[in-house]
């Protein structure tokens, strides 16, 4: 059969166009294409000063647990030293929480300004114990009687002191929390004056 001859140029030109078409139709991505300034970013770009400060903070942060624990020990040591000085001098800024506040200070001054029977308990206990060790019935009876007298005197003096302190606290601090102040003062009265912490700030007989 003889048909119409097909030109060779048409065949090669069509094949070349078909091979070239996918490349021409492929989406063109330009890496230098400018982004719409109104479009949202994934995250804000930090300024140079902020980035430098972040790098410095990371560099200054202790990288090991040993360094962190050492810093905590140093801070705790400084705090304990401040509390020790405050207990000796009465500086309210660094006192422990149980000793802070005007109510607790007034309770301390109330105890330190008077003679308390309880503060002499330790020396009296030593004397009574020495008497009780003597192999004499009369002295042992005296020691037992002294024990009873001392205990009764301490109880009565503590009740009287607590009653007076509560009355004065209500007069001086009517609107402040006074919970535990009386018990705090009575525990302080059990200690000898020179061993009390914070140190006494008033003299005997001085009215706080």
HELIX and SHEET records of a PDB file:
HELIX    1   1 UNK A    8  UNK A   25  1                                  18    
HELIX    2   2 UNK A   48  UNK A   60  1                                  13    
HELIX    3   3 UNK A   65  UNK A   89  1                                  25    
HELIX    4   4 UNK A   92  UNK A   94  5                                   3    
HELIX    5   5 UNK A   97  UNK A   99  5                                   3    
HELIX    6   6 UNK A  102  UNK A  112  1                                  11    
HELIX    7   7 UNK A  117  UNK A  120  5                                   4    
HELIX    8   8 UNK A  121  UNK A  133  1                                  13    
HELIX    9   9 UNK A  137  UNK A  172  1                                  36    
HELIX   10  10 UNK A  181  UNK A  189  1                                   9    
HELIX   11  11 UNK A  193  UNK A  195  5                                   3    
END                                                                             
